[in-house]
Amino acid sequence: MALRGRDRRGPRERARVNQIIRLVDTGHFKVAEAGIATGLAAPSLAADTRAALLFERERMLAAPGSLPISMTF
């Protein structure tokens, strides 16, 4: 049984999310979106990682100079 509030992501998934956070922070939206799309397509993606990637996508779309929504799907 999984504990609430506990990070269920493995080291690889944490590293992927951290890299995407850095890309979004520095305005590299196209590369970040590619990483998000690749991550979301992974069949064994942890729910925590999926939520984090979707959050970064939303954060990126709200940022000035971000990609138009039609380019992200």
N, C-alpha and C positions, 0 to 999 in steps of 0.2 A: 504494500500500500504506500502510495506517495504521500509525502508530507506537504501540507499547504505552506506556501511562502518559500519553499526550498527550490533552489535552482536545479532543474533536472537536466540541463544541457551538459553535454560532454565537452571536453577541452577543445575539440575541433569546432564544434558549433559556437562555443563562446568566442573563440578566435575569429570566426567568420563574422559574427555580429559586431565584435569590437572593430574589425576592419571596416565594416560598412558604416559604423558610427563615425569613424575617422574620416571616411570619404564624404559623408554628408556634411560633417563639420567643416570640411575644407572646400566644399562646393563642387566636388567631383560627382555630379549627379548621374551622369550617364553610366559611369563605372559602378556607382553604388546601385543603381537600378538593375544593371546586369547581374550583380551579385545577389541582390534581393530575389530576382526572378529565378536564378539558378537554385538558390537556397529553398525557395518555396516549392520548387519542383521535386525536391528530394523526397522519396517515399517514406523514409524513416525519420523525418524531421520531428523533433520534440515539440510539444505544444508551446513550451516557453520560448523556444527559438522562433517558431512561427509568429507568435505574438510580437516578439521583439522586431522581427523583420517587417511585419506589417506596420508597426509603430514607426520605424525608421522611414518607411515609404510615405506615410502620412506626414511625418515631420519634414521630409524632403520636399514634398509637394507644396507645403505651406511656406517654404523658404523663398526669399526673393531670388529671382533668376533661376528658379527650378524648371524642370521639364514640364511641358504641357501634359495634362492628364492623358491625352490620347496617345502619347508616346510611351506610356508605361505599361500598357496592357496589350 
